Amino acid sequence: MEQLTLPNEPRVVDAVRQQRLTELHLLPAIPALMVLMQGIRASLDPVLRAAQPFKWGKPYPLGQCLEISLAAKRRLRELNPATLTGEAARGHAALAAFLAAGGHMHQVWGDLRGEYFQNAFLAGTLYIDVSNDTVVPTKPPVEMLPFEQARLSPVADFAHYARLAERYWKAQLAPNHLLPELAPYYPLFALIPGMGWCLEADSGYMVALTHSQGFAPSRAVLAAEPMDADLFATLAHTLSSGRRWSHAPDAAQGRALALQACDTAAASRQPLDAALRAHLGRQIAAVNACLLR
């Protein structure tokens, strides 16, 4: 059976079979599935709102599609069907029958209609968004429609990522010519309004994407003109106040070192296993904690 190659890739796996199972189990149960997902979302809102009332200066649920999606994923996995009644119980039964028959459901992330990043679920060929109101709060919290109509497309490379970040977050982007050792996996810095500067992209999909393509997507954005000297100095000073990061002497040398690091990483052919993923996650978390402190 066809497999996903990138984490959270917005693509239907084993399309013919999944379409058949979707038509058999899910499409007849859309109203019941809506009740199930709406109930899950309503039960999560008080907890998530209390945990993070604001993100980047915006009130819940704005900007919290990942948090809502992950919480919904956990709630759905832990849900005791014996506690459900009526349409919610029928929706859960339909989803359980779909999965038992070989239906595939996974969390997806990508470019939604060229407007913003979005997290959602793909069950067979059915797009299920339980955080539909995280950009426009007047929208219904839950949306379901055929995946081909949802227009959720994979992020192609870091240039695509940067364009969407500029449009959605109103972010300012710069190449990572400061931390060349991390540049193959995290080739951008972003200034996000209400948040500050951070290293990007803290995304398993983007890390796997550039790794799978021999770091060509990272190289493409790192080959830009050297980072602004004032910005370089500001970020270097901020990082020097915390852990001693091994940063480049200046932006021009940082550019050369970052490109060299991409070539070295590509030549090493180091597998992107769980240990490396965890190490990279700790690295970016530490950098961004220092930048955003």
VENLIN-V321296 format. One record per pair of residues at least 4 apart in sequence whose C-alpha atoms are under 6 Angstrom apart, sorted by the first residue. I is the first residue (numbers start at 0). J is the second residue. D is the distance in Angstrom with one decimal. If there is no record, write none. Layout:
# VENLIN-V321296
I;J;D / I;J;D
This chain:
# VENLIN-V321296
1;12;5.9 / 1;13;5.4 / 5;204;5.8 / 6;204;5.1 / 7;106;5.6 / 7;107;4.2 / 7;108;5.5 / 8;107;5.6 / 9;107;5.1 / 9;153;5.9 / 14;18;5.9 / 17;21;5.9 / 17;123;4.7 / 18;124;5.7 / 20;24;5.9 / 21;25;4.9 / 21;123;5.6 / 22;26;5.2 / 24;93;5.7 / 24;97;5.5 / 28;32;6.0 / 31;86;4.7 / 31;87;5.7 / 31;89;5.9 / 31;90;4.4 / 32;90;4.2 / 33;37;5.9 / 34;87;5.4 / 35;87;4.3 / 35;90;5.8 / 44;48;5.8 / 48;52;4.8 / 48;59;5.8 / 52;58;5.8 / 52;59;5.3 / 53;57;5.1 / 53;58;4.4 / 53;59;5.6 / 55;193;4.4 / 55;194;5.1 / 56;193;5.2 / 60;133;5.2 / 61;133;4.1 / 61;134;5.5 / 62;133;5.3 / 64;68;5.9 / 64;118;5.8 / 64;130;5.2 / 64;133;5.9 / 65;118;5.8 / 71;75;6.0 / 74;78;5.7 / 83;88;4.9 / 84;88;4.9 / 97;102;5.1 / 98;102;4.3 / 102;123;5.9 / 103;122;5.8 / 103;123;5.4 / 104;121;5.5 / 104;122;4.1 / 105;120;5.6 / 105;121;5.6 / 106;119;5.8 / 106;120;4.4 / 107;118;5.7 / 107;119;5.3 / 107;120;5.5 / 108;117;5.6 / 108;118;4.5 / 109;116;5.5 / 109;117;5.7 / 109;151;6.0 / 109;152;5.6 / 109;153;5.0 / 109;154;5.6 / 110;115;5.8 / 110;116;4.9 / 110;151;5.5 / 110;152;5.2 / 110;154;6.0 / 111;115;5.6 / 111;116;6.0 / 111;150;6.0 / 111;151;4.4 / 112;150;5.4 / 115;167;5.1 / 119;127;6.0 / 119;128;4.6 / 120;126;6.0 / 120;127;5.0 / 121;125;5.7 / 121;126;4.8 / 124;146;5.5 / 125;144;5.9 / 125;145;4.8 / 125;146;5.3 / 126;143;5.5 / 126;144;5.4 / 126;145;5.7 / 126;146;4.7 / 127;142;6.0 / 127;143;4.7 / 128;141;5.5 / 128;142;5.1 / 129;140;6.0 / 129;141;4.5 / 130;140;5.5 / 131;140;4.8 / 131;141;5.5 / 132;136;4.5 / 132;138;5.0 / 132;140;5.0 / 156;216;5.4 / 157;161;6.0 / 157;216;5.9 / 163;167;5.8 / 164;168;5.2 / 164;170;5.7 / 165;169;4.5 / 165;170;4.5 / 170;190;5.3 / 170;191;4.7 / 171;189;5.5 / 171;190;5.0 / 172;188;5.7 / 172;189;4.5 / 173;187;5.7 / 173;188;5.1 / 174;186;5.9 / 174;187;4.6 / 174;221;5.4 / 175;182;5.9 / 175;186;4.9 / 175;187;4.8 / 175;188;5.8 / 176;250;5.4 / 176;253;4.4 / 176;254;4.8 / 177;246;5.3 / 177;247;5.4 / 177;253;5.7 / 178;246;4.8 / 179;256;5.6 / 179;257;4.2 / 181;185;5.7 / 182;186;4.4 / 182;257;5.6 / 183;217;5.7 / 183;261;4.9 / 184;206;5.6 / 185;199;5.3 / 185;200;5.8 / 186;217;5.6 / 187;199;5.1 / 188;197;5.6 / 188;198;4.6 / 188;199;5.6 / 189;196;5.4 / 189;197;5.4 / 190;195;5.2 / 190;196;4.2 / 191;195;5.3 / 197;287;5.3 / 204;208;6.0 / 207;211;5.9 / 209;214;4.6 / 209;216;5.5 / 210;214;5.3 / 213;265;4.9 / 214;261;5.9 / 218;222;5.9 / 225;250;5.3 / 225;251;5.3 / 225;254;6.0 / 226;250;5.5 / 231;235;6.0 / 239;243;5.7 / 247;253;4.9 / 249;253;5.9 / 253;257;5.9 / 271;275;5.8 / 284;288;6.0 / 287;291;5.8 / 288;292;5.8
